Amino acid sequence: MSSSPLMNTYKRASVDFVRGEGEFLYDANGRRYIDLLSGIAVVSVGHANARVAQAISEQASRLVHVSNLFGTIPMKRLAQRLQASTGGWGSVFFCNSGAEANECAIKLARKAGGGKRYKILASEGGFHGRTLGTLAATGQPEKWRGFEPLPEGFVHRPYNDLEAFTAAIDDSVAAIFVEPIQGERGVIPGTPQFLRGLRELCDRAKIPLIFDEVQTGVARTGSWWAFQTLGVKPDIMTSAKGIANGLPLGACIADEPYASVFKPGDHGTTFGGGPVVCAAALAVFDEIEERGLLAEAARKGEIFADLLRSLDSVQEVRGAGLMRGVVLRQPIAFGVVSAGLERGLVLNATSDNVLRMVPPLVISEDSLAEAVGTLQGVIADVASKGISPQSSPSAPAW
């Protein structure tokens, strides 16, 4: 459907997917692909998951929307499940996306700052969304161009540089806002020293530590949340992507005293936390718990990392669980993405030498092995042909 009137916001590949099953996608010609992207860490419990599909169907036939002027059982149950997943803390604001969840966190921090504390200290290379507020929080100047002037009050310092963050703290800073593992930058984990240091820094300054767990959350790293994997608790945390297996749902989760800062009228959303998306998310939580996907994500993640490290073309494998950044020895990542699609692999590159691997949590060991075997051949072919990053027609726009 090349003539479809879509805005030119993505460099879409030339494949139209029509069906999915578990870790597999199928195009209009019936060709099978192993999905190592899962909709950018979204389809956590697999394509066309039967439990999720049934939950959506049953809820849609019962009640779709009533607005947030009223409560619904799925929304209240999901808030309880989220609180339980954090270890028992947090009140929840539901929205429709990661960017909206991050906007909520920013507003919450500024409201807590009482007008005197308003600056948000974020990290260079971080990514938090495409709205004007979250774009300003995003530490990637190339994404700002054409949209200036951005909202004021966002200060960026190098990731994993505790001294730089410490030096930036003053009485005007309302919060520190980082990803515990930087996803779009190439799956770069925060070091224990850095994250613990941020926690101590926020405690001393009496400001909230905010973790953007939009990509890392919902079992992706082998725990419900990356902060549990990494051992540093935030005050405010955001989620989206994998929470509802592809339906639009985001959440901002805040501990006290910050959870009580908002009063009626301070923030809101028309569609956030609707019954259908919350029913889908509850089914996702059931799948993860009943199929033991927390442990499986950790176990398979190590298997996957070991397989990837065995390739001569791979310099380094970063990350945790089934969130991996694969650093190639040559700057051919975008070419590998294009050539991989032709060989039945759905891949993603975050830079000219880094592939981001975030497959569905339900992916089998056989599929991981098959994917790495295919990847080995793809990398060899691309390297032999000298395909440069600029020559790849499907370099991602996200």
Secondary structure, DSSP 8 states (H G I E B T S, - for coil): -TT----S-S---S--EEEEEBTEEEETT--EEEESSHHHHT-TT-BT-HHHHHHHHHHHTT-----TTS--HHHHHHHHHHHHHTTS--EEEEESSHHHHHHHHHHHHHHHTBTTB-EEEEETT----SSHHHHHHS--GGGTTTS-S--S-EEEE-TT-HHHHHHH--TTEEEEEE-SEETTTTSEE--HHHHHHHHHHHHHHT--EEEE-TTTTTTTTSSSSHHHHHT---SEEEE-GGGTTTS--EEEEE-TTGGGS--TTSS--SSTT-HHHHHHHHHHHHHHHHTTHHHHHHHHHHHHHHHHHTSTTEEEEEEETTEEEEEESSS-HHHHHHHHHHTTEE--EEETTEEEE---TT--HHHHHHHHHHHHHHHHHHHHHT--GGG-TT----
